[in-house]
Amino acid sequence: MPRSRFLSGAITVAATSLLASACTTGPTGGPSSSGDKGRATVKVGFTSDVTSFDPAKGAGSTDYALTSLLYQPLIGQDDGGTFVAGLADTWTSTPTKTSLTLKKGLTCSDGSALTPSQVVASLKRYRAHSAGALLTFGAANTGEKTTITGDEAAGTVTITTATPWGEVLAGLSGTAAGIVCKAGLEAGAAALAQGAVEGAATGPYEMVTARRGASYELRLRKGFKAYPRFASMPAGEPADRLRVQISKNESTLANQLQTGALDLAPLTGTDATRFTGNDTFTVESAPFIRNYIAFNQRPGRPGADPKVRKAIAQAVSVKAFNNVFGGTGQPLTSYVDEKAACVSTDGSLLTRTDTAAAKQVLKGVSIKLEGSNAVAGGAGNSYVAEALRAAGAEVKLTNADNAAWATDVTANQGDWDATVFPLISGTLARGGTYFLGPEPAKGGLNYGAVKNAAYAENYAAATSTTDRNAKCAAWQKAQEALLKANDVIPLATVDVHYVARRGVAFAMPGGSLSVSTLRVTG
Amino acid sequence: MAAAPAVGTAAGTGRSARLGPWGAFLVRRLVGLTAVAVTLVAGTFLMVQLIPGDPARVVAGAEATPADVELVRHDLGLDQPLLVRFGTYTSGLLRGDMGTSFQTQEPVAEIIGGRLPFTAEIALLAVLVVLGLAVPIGLAAAARGSRRTDASFTFVTGTVGATPEYIIGTLLVLGFAVELGWFPAAGAETLVSMVLPVAALVLPATCVMARIVRSEATHVLAQDYMRTARGRRLPPLRLYARHALPNLLTATLTLGGLILAGLLGGTVVVESVFAWPGIGQRVVEALLVRDYPVIQGCVLILGLLAALLNLLVDLVLALLDPRTLAGKGGR
């Protein structure tokens, strides 16, 4: 009897303890309040925190998303590479001179006027501090070889390059080239990197609160009218407030979407399937990573032999690679996806899968394959390793995390023969910088020491013209040279699935989410 | 030569006598704590250097040229020899400066200051709930002592105790957040947000600790003084609370201290599952981008907290059982 009474007492204590922990709490969180059309808080989730609020230093998708809300570029880039107005209303561009006319009545977030001279100062800062600026103005136009001037009376900004370069507009449309007002420029890089500087913003939102690594709240700037007008702008009104929450785990984001704690979140893994066919949500997919095989072509490496590169291309199946990621990606016909301007869609340029032929070359060949495990734990790398093994190669696979992989492969400090390259950039010019010029040890980005004269010649032709037809013709020849030599073996994209609750809509110009197009539709 | 240790021991014994048992105990523990701190400082510094991957390259970004990367390396001080960097780090620590994040340029002390309260909140609540649940459950299981109770107890505590926190956390979210909608799936916006992360920490730890309590209680309940007490027909609450509990606390607290220190490690995983903005989630983030100062700072603080928790347990034990004051080989 005493024993059972004690047991009851113990159970009561246990239950009370559980209740006590529950009773220290407040009311249960409800669904997000996105119901009031145009005047609501929209909650957006991301899996990574912002590394820098300085637009010139952005390094990840969350950086780009938040800085694009705070700092508006002069122009935007839409599907197929066409340009749309941003802070600039009109523009003209030749290979050596680009002139942009600013919209009337532009203001900074403190209400002061945004003048051409401030835009010039911001662009000069971008030129000096952003790694991406090299491609905006051209490697031959560094420093004072590019002049940036403003005309206060005419409201124009003019960029002149010493040598022809046709990528200025594309560069200016990037988030990194977002314009920072005088207050931000004077505050310095450290202040800008750490968070909102009062009066620095030129974009549609300004920061209200920032809890690094946890959440950010942004408020719509009253009277902001310089939204880029993409072809497929959603209906509705911008949200009054945006609450950005950081959850390191995609499953957590998916749970928060399901329970109404978030209105929009990007998912790259299988959690996205929870929302497919669910009327409460819309799912828009876009390429997140473009995967291709690239080689270390230095003497003595297997990748230096064109026959080995071709055999490796024959050994792998794009379809099988895509299936590793659930078959939801897009097979690639170049090193970027079909949304990119001037991308080759000519399948005849690709080496067809032929395992029997691959075996004749790869039998006994030793290949050190190194890839990043950032996506699906490196499952794509494992597939390529197994495909090569099946073709008789002796493969040593290294599934490194992103930092180690970047050091070993893109800085060429590791012992590697081939890699599954996860390209984030979606443009031919930017993605193509890895196949030409000096090696990392000599100050370049050509990590595989690729020597493809036809590619380099046509890359130069494509990037030095602003004529769209001439540009695309040169790009086609450049891609043909690269693909025929098997310097690149295109695989497939890994897609990001943007899941939004009903009542929230957004545009994906050029195949990537533009957070500034987020609208409350009802 | 043989005389030296004897002199030393004698001197040491003399000092102990002057300090008294509590003084000697505290000195011993503080020396131990200092050794742990020094080891943590050196260990975490060296450990991060061994992680493959170049932090300068990560900070500079994918499109950075080697020249940009070298500039970043210089700015971060990573071009300095290892010993110089260690000297800079330790001298900074002595001044209370834990460095600056490579990624966000925030002072590490500020990062920890902002995150630690969140981790402390769930860890401390978890400790209280574990103690509040494990002791009565373990004691009750030992008191009941039937074969069926033992089998059920062993099965349940063995299964739950061996289940990792992230699996328990995921199941809790699916059940209580996604399906039932009783609690938020993640975040730290309301107090109710704490329930599921704390439960994920508490469940396995409670089971492990309850097994320890039960084992100790079974031993204690078989002692003659307990039979005598039962023979005097004392009320159950008084019997177990006043006679059994104090005698099983020594071993329970000793092992429990280790389990509770392990809860701090558990927060790293649980914070990730529940998007709880604590120090554990920040460590994971810092590891991925090789943010050396943040990794060092967070691991140092978590390590020191674990050491302090053990010190606290030792103090409680010493209060409950003064024999432990003498320590190993003491008198």
Contacts between the chains, C-beta under 8 A, distances in Angstrom:
chain1	res1	chain2	res2	distance
A	2	B	235	7.9
A	2	B	236	4.3
A	2	B	239	7.4
A	3	B	143	5.3
A	3	B	144	5.5
A	3	B	145	7.6
A	3	B	236	7.6
A	4	B	144	7.6
A	5	B	236	5.6
A	6	B	139	7.9
A	6	B	140	6.1
A	6	B	143	5.3
A	6	B	144	7.9
A	6	B	236	4.4
A	6	B	237	7.6
A	6	B	240	6.3
A	7	B	140	4.9
A	7	B	143	7.1
A	7	B	144	5.6
A	9	B	136	7.5
A	9	B	140	7.9
A	9	B	236	7.3
A	9	B	237	6.8
A	10	B	136	4.0
A	10	B	137	6.1
A	10	B	139	6.7
A	10	B	140	3.5
A	11	B	140	7.5
A	13	B	132	7.0
A	13	B	133	7.8
A	13	B	136	4.6
A	14	B	132	7.8
A	14	B	133	5.1
A	14	B	136	6.2
A	14	B	137	5.9
A	17	B	129	5.6
A	17	B	132	4.0
A	17	B	133	5.3
A	18	B	129	7.6
A	18	B	133	7.7
A	20	B	129	8.0
A	20	B	132	7.9
A	21	B	125	6.3
A	21	B	129	5.5
A	21	B	194	7.6
A	21	B	195	6.4
A	21	B	198	5.8
A	21	B	199	7.7
A	21	B	202	8.0
A	22	B	192	7.8
A	22	B	195	5.6
A	24	B	125	7.7
A	24	B	191	6.0
A	24	B	194	7.4
A	25	B	190	6.9
A	25	B	191	4.0
A	25	B	192	3.6
A	25	B	193	7.7
A	25	B	194	6.4
A	25	B	195	6.0
A	26	B	190	4.6
A	26	B	191	4.6
A	26	B	192	5.4
A	27	B	190	6.9
A	27	B	192	6.7
A	28	B	181	7.4
A	28	B	182	6.3
A	28	B	183	6.4
A	28	B	184	7.1
A	28	B	190	7.9
A	28	B	192	5.6
A	29	B	184	4.3
A	29	B	187	7.5
A	29	B	189	6.3
A	29	B	190	5.7
A	29	B	192	7.1
A	29	B	193	7.2
A	48	B	285	7.7
A	49	B	104	7.9
A	49	B	285	6.3
A	50	B	104	7.8
A	51	B	103	4.7
A	51	B	104	6.3
A	51	B	289	7.3
A	52	B	103	7.6
A	52	B	104	7.1
A	52	B	105	7.8
A	57	B	61	7.7
A	59	B	59	7.8
A	59	B	61	4.4
A	59	B	62	7.6
A	131	B	60	6.7
A	131	B	61	5.4
A	131	B	63	4.4
A	131	B	64	4.3
A	131	B	65	7.0
A	131	B	68	5.4
A	132	B	63	5.5
A	134	B	63	7.8
A	134	B	65	7.0
A	135	B	63	7.6
A	190	B	105	5.4
A	193	B	104	7.1
A	193	B	105	5.1
A	194	B	104	6.8
A	194	B	105	5.8
A	194	B	106	6.3
A	211	B	114	7.3
A	211	B	277	6.8
A	212	B	104	6.3
A	212	B	106	6.6
A	212	B	111	7.3
A	212	B	114	7.2
A	213	B	115	7.4
A	213	B	277	5.8
A	213	B	281	6.9
A	213	B	282	5.8
A	213	B	285	6.6
A	214	B	188	7.1
A	214	B	277	3.5
A	215	B	187	7.9
A	215	B	277	7.8
A	245	B	187	6.4
A	245	B	275	7.0
A	246	B	275	7.0
A	246	B	277	7.9
A	247	B	186	5.6
A	247	B	187	7.7
A	247	B	275	3.6
A	248	B	272	5.0
A	248	B	275	6.8
A	248	B	281	5.9
A	248	B	284	6.4
A	248	B	285	6.7
A	249	B	272	5.4
A	249	B	273	6.0
A	249	B	275	7.0
A	251	B	170	7.1
A	251	B	273	7.8
A	252	B	173	7.7
A	252	B	185	6.7
A	252	B	186	4.6
A	252	B	272	7.9
A	252	B	273	6.3
A	252	B	274	6.9
A	252	B	275	5.0
A	255	B	173	5.4
A	255	B	174	7.9
A	255	B	177	6.1
A	255	B	178	5.5
A	255	B	185	3.6
A	255	B	186	6.4
A	256	B	184	7.9
A	256	B	185	5.1
A	256	B	186	5.4
A	256	B	187	7.2
A	256	B	275	7.6
A	258	B	178	5.4
A	258	B	185	7.4
A	259	B	177	5.6
A	259	B	178	6.2
A	259	B	181	6.3
A	259	B	184	6.9
A	259	B	185	4.8
A	261	B	184	6.0
A	261	B	185	6.3
A	261	B	186	7.0
A	261	B	187	6.4
A	400	B	52	6.8
A	400	B	53	7.7
A	401	B	53	6.8
A	401	B	288	6.6
A	402	B	53	8.0
A	402	B	58	7.8
A	402	B	288	7.2
A	403	B	52	7.7
A	403	B	53	3.2
A	403	B	54	7.1
A	403	B	55	7.3
A	403	B	57	7.3
A	403	B	58	4.9
A	403	B	288	7.0
A	403	B	289	6.5
A	403	B	290	5.0
A	404	B	51	7.8
A	404	B	52	4.0
A	404	B	53	3.9
A	405	B	53	8.0
A	406	B	53	7.2
A	406	B	54	7.4
A	406	B	57	5.3
A	406	B	58	6.8
A	406	B	62	7.0
A	407	B	52	6.9
A	407	B	53	5.1
A	407	B	54	4.1
A	407	B	57	5.6
A	408	B	52	7.6
A	410	B	57	7.5
A	410	B	62	7.1
A	411	B	54	6.5
A	411	B	57	5.7
A	411	B	66	7.2
A	411	B	69	7.2
A	413	B	54	7.4
A	424	B	62	6.8
A	425	B	62	7.9
A	425	B	63	7.6
A	430	B	63	7.2
A	433	B	63	7.6
A	440	B	66	5.0
A	441	B	66	7.2
A	442	B	66	7.9
A	443	B	65	6.0
A	443	B	66	5.2
A	443	B	67	5.5
A	444	B	65	7.0
A	444	B	66	7.4
A	445	B	63	7.6
A	445	B	65	6.5
